[in-house]
Amino acid sequence: MGTPCEIQLFARSRQSAQQAANIVIADVQRLERLYSRYRSDSFLSEINRTAARAGSISVDDETAGLLNYAQTCYEQSDGLFDISSGILRKAWRFDRNILPDEGQIRALLEKIGWHKIGWQQPKLSFSVFGMELDFGGIVKEYAVDRAAGLCLQAGIEHGLINLGGDIKIVGPRPDGSPWQIGIAHPRRKGEVMQSLGLVSGALASSGDYERCLEIGGVRYGHVLNPKTGWPVRFLASVSVVGDFCVVSGSASTIAMLKEEQGPAWLETLGLPYLWVDVNGNAGGPLMENSSM
């Protein structure tokens, strides 16, 4: 998953805990083999080779479920959450302290847009040469939810799954107390902005601090608007608590993409959240209630 991953489990024996952990690890590795854009042998890479030639491909039920969810996010975000926008990474290189060429961004924008893709399960068709899909905003969170479910199936009643900050709770701690989870401050490295006590549910965050450029005193984060090709500039971070990590993750990303409308949009969801803008202002129910 390209990030530190952690599993904490309480079980009746070390052996049963190890067995559950092995099942989870195997499933996370399975999903990475299927959907990593860094692996040429992944199914996602096969999809993208088809997309590059504006072809069509049939997908399995699991991939179809991810595509259906991506389509829902696209519709509910007014086109801002778009899994075809990962191609913008070709312009935005966060390992180099230089802004991309505007002409390169414009050329890439021609190859972005879920509306340019035909999706009728199980067939996925591409109408523009050179398009790509990237499940980066969905698969890790989906893996977290699956991991929690697999733990429950294995008899684990108390645990925590953490894949790079995307977290799902598997019941409270054995004494019934909540898991204490910190939300990182988007501007003060290593500092916790808010601590939450969770006995169930999931937490996911999105922000401009994970990968970014700082040029001329301006910060350019990795959350990119698929309509402009440029990073969002209003919110610094958003954290959302929900029943499922995949929902919390997409909600936090959509809020970032909605810029000034993000806080108001979050309020309509009915989920606990916390937002911080680039000027340090913060708001949301999680600021008011740190125990859930």
Rosetta blueprint (number, residue, H / E / L):
1 M L
2 G L
3 T L
4 P L
5 C E
6 E E
7 I E
8 Q E
9 L E
10 F E
11 A L
12 R L
13 S L
14 R H
15 Q H
16 S H
17 A H
18 Q H
19 Q H
20 A H
21 A H
22 N H
23 I H
24 V H
25 I H
26 A H
27 D H
28 V H
29 Q H
30 R H
31 L H
32 E H
33 R H
34 L H
35 Y H
36 S L
37 R L
38 Y L
39 R L
40 S L
41 D L
42 S L
43 F H
44 L H
45 S H
46 E H
47 I H
48 N H
49 R H
50 T H
51 A H
52 A H
53 R L
54 A L
55 G L
56 S E
57 I E
58 S E
59 V L
60 D L
61 D H
62 E H
63 T H
64 A H
65 G H
66 L H
67 L H
68 N H
69 Y H
70 A H
71 Q H
72 T H
73 C H
74 Y H
75 E H
76 Q H
77 S L
78 D L
79 G L
80 L L
81 F L
82 D L
83 I L
84 S L
85 S H
86 G H
87 I H
88 L H
89 R H
90 K H
91 A L
92 W L
93 R L
94 F L
95 D L
96 R L
97 N L
98 I L
99 L L
100 P L
101 D L
102 E H
103 G H
104 Q H
105 I H
106 R H
107 A H
108 L H
109 L H
110 E L
111 K L
112 I L
113 G L
114 W H
115 H H
116 K H
117 I E
118 G E
119 W E
120 Q E
121 Q L
122 P L
123 K E
124 L E
125 S E
126 F E
127 S L
128 V L
129 F L
130 G L
131 M L
132 E L
133 L L
134 D L
135 F L
136 G L
137 G L
138 I L
139 V H
140 K H
141 E H
142 Y H
143 A H
144 V H
145 D H
146 R H
147 A H
148 A H
149 G H
150 L H
151 C H
152 L H
153 Q H
154 A L
155 G L
156 I L
157 E L
158 H E
159 G E
160 L E
161 I E
162 N E
163 L E
164 G L
165 G L
166 D E
167 I E
168 K E
169 I E
170 V E
171 G L
172 P L
173 R L
174 P L
175 D L
176 G L
177 S L
178 P L
179 W E
180 Q E
181 I E
182 G E
183 I E
184 A E
185 H L
186 P L
187 R L
188 R L
189 K L
190 G L
191 E L
192 V E
193 M E
194 Q E
195 S E
196 L E
197 G E
198 L E
199 V L
200 S L
201 G L
202 A E
203 L E
204 A E
205 S E
206 S E
207 G E
208 D L
209 Y L
210 E L
211 R L
212 C E
213 L E
214 E E
215 I E
216 G L
217 G L
218 V E
219 R E
220 Y E
221 G E
222 H L
223 V L
224 L E
225 N L
226 P L
227 K L
228 T L
229 G L
230 W L
231 P E
232 V L
233 R L
234 F L
235 L E
236 A E
237 S E
238 V E
239 S E
240 V E
241 V E
242 G E
243 D L
244 F L
245 C H
246 V H
247 V H
248 S H
249 G H
250 S H
251 A H
252 S H
253 T H
254 I H
255 A H
256 M H
257 L H
258 K L
259 E H
260 E H
261 Q H
262 G H
263 P H
264 A H
265 W H
266 L H
267 E H
268 T H
269 L H
270 G L
271 L L
272 P L
273 Y E
274 L E
275 W E
276 V E
277 D E
278 V L
279 N L
280 G L
281 N L
282 A E
283 G E
284 G L
285 P H
286 L H
287 M H
288 E H
289 N L
290 S L
291 S E
292 M L
